[in-house]
Amino acid sequence: MATNRNYSVPYRRKREGKTDYKKRMKILLGSNPRMVVRKSLKHISIQIIEFQPKGDKVLVSAHSKELAKHGWKGNTANTSAAYLTGLLVARKAKKMACVLDIGQYTSVKGSVLYAAAQGAADGGLMVPFSKEIVPPMARIRGEHVASYAKKLKADKEKYQKQFSKQASILDPETLPAHFDQIKSKIGAL
C-alpha cells in the first residue's frame, strides 16, 4: 500500500484499460457529438453519443445485427458489414457533424473501424478522418474474398474447409454483388 498521502488511486476504468481520460477530455472539449465505433468478434456497434454533465446520451445507434433486416447474409464482423453499419447509422442520424471515437483500439490503416467511418461519411454524416486510412472500396465490397473463393474452387477439400459455414448461407463468390444490393437498399431509406 502506498504511504504517500499525495498518492491518489486512478479511476477504475483507467486501471482496467477501458478509458483513456486525457483522450476523452480532448474529444469532449469540442461541441460535436462522438461517433463511437466498437467491434467484437461477431459484431460491429456504432453509436452517436452526446456529452451531458449527468451522463452521456445516446442519440442514434446501429448494430451489425440490424443488417439481417435488410437482407444481409454475410458475416456481421467483417469490413463489408462495418461499412454497411456505418451507412445505416448515417441514415438514422440524417445530416450531423460528429467526431470519430475509436476508444482504446489501435489506429491501423485499412481497419474495420475506418470502414465503418467511411460508411457513415458516405451516408451523409460529417466525420473528419483521413481518406488515406480507409480500406480500398474493393476490399470493402469483399472482392478479395470472392477472388480467393474462385481460386480455392479447384480444390474441393480446401474450399469446404474455408467456406463451409458461409457457403450454405451465401456463396462467397457473390459477396460483392450482395454487398451492392444491400448498400442500395440501405441507401434508399
N, C-alpha and C positions, 0 to 999 in steps of 0.2 A: 504494500500500500504506500502511496506517495505521502511523504510527511510535509512537503512544502505546502503552506497554506495558500499560495498563489496558484496552485495547480487546479485546473478545472477539468472535469471529465467531459470528453467530447460527446455530442449528441449520439444517441443510439444508432440512428440511421447512418451517421458518418462512420462510426466504429464498424458497422456491418458492411460498409462499402456500397450502400444503396443510394446515398445522396452526396453530391459534391456541393456544399453550401455556397462556396465562393462563386462557382459557375452559375448556380441557381440565382444568386443575387444579381449577377450581371444580366441575366435574361430578364429578371423581374423588374429591373430598373427601367426597361423600355415599357411603353404603354400598350404594346401589341400582345394579344394572347399567344400562348405557346401551342405549337402543333407537336404533340408528344407521340413519338413513334416507338413502339416496343415490339419485340419479337420473342417468340418462344420456339420450341422445336416443332410445333404443329401449326401455329397461327401467327398472324400479324394483327396488332391492335394500334389504332390511331385515334387520338383524342385531341380536340381543341379545347384548351383549358385557360381560363381567365383567373388571374390572381385576385383574391379578395382578402382583406385582413383577417376575417374569421375562418378562412379556409378556401382552397381553390374550388372553382366552379367549372364543371364540365359543360361546355356549350354544345358540342357535337361530338359524336363518336362513331367509329365504324370498325368492324371486326371482320377478319377474313372469312369467318363462318357465314356471314351475310351474303357472300358471293354465290353460295348454293341457291339462294332465292332467285338469282339472276341467271342460273343455268350453268355455273362454273363446275366443271367435273375434275379439274386438276388439283394438284397439291395446294394446300392453303398456307404454306410457309415459304414458297419459292419466290423468285424475283417477279414473275408474272402476277402472282396473287398480291404481292406487295404493291405493285403499280396499280392494279385494279382497286385495291382497298383505298389507296390514296385518291384515286379518281372518285370513288364512292363518297368519301368524306368531303371532298370538294363539292360534289353535287348537293350534299346535305347542307353544307355551310354557305352555299352560294358564293358571292364575292366577298372575301375577307382578307385582311393582312395578318399574317402570323409569323412567328419566329420558330424555326426548327429546333426541337429539343430532342437529342438522341440519348440523353441521360448518361449512364456510365459506359455505354458501348464505345468501343474504339472506332474512330472515324477511319474507314477503309474505302478507298476509291472503288466504285462499282458495287458497293454492298447493297443488300436488300433495303436497308434504311433509306438510301438515296433513291432507290427505285420508287419507294412509297412517296418520297418528297416530289419526285418528278411527276408521278401520277396526280398528286394534289395540285401541282403547278399547272399541268395540262388541263385539269378540271376547272381552273379559274381562281384558285387561291393564290395570293401573293406571298410566296415563301422565298426569302432570299437564301440562295446557296449557289455555289459554283457549278456551272454546267459541265465542267471537266470531270467531276467526281461521279457523275451519273453513269450507270451502266449503259452500253450502247443499246439502241432500240431492238436490234436483232436478238440480243440476249434477253431483253425484257419480254419479247414476244415468244421466246422459247425455241428459236431456230436452232440453237446448239443442241438441244435435246432431240429435236426431230432429225437432225443430221446424224447424231450418234445412234439413234434408233435404226435409221436406214443402214448405217454401217454394220450394226450388230445383227441385222435381219438375216444375214447369210448363216450365222452360227445360232441355231435354234436354242441350244442349251444356255449360251451366254445371254441371249436376248430374254429368255424366260427368267433367268436368274435376276437380271437387272430390272425388268419391267413387269414382273409377274403381278404385283398388286395393281399397278396403274393401268396395264393393258386391258384388264377386264372392264374398267370403267371408261377409259378414254385412250384411244390409240395414240401413243406418243408422237407419231409422225404427223398427226393432225393438230398438234398443240398450237402452232402459230395461227392457223385458221380459226380454231376455237377461241383463242385469245382475242382476235379481231372481232369475232361475233359478240363476245361478252362486252368488250370495250364499247362497241356501238350501242348495245342495249343500255349500258350504264350512262353513256353519253346522251341518250335520248330522254333521260329522266327530266 
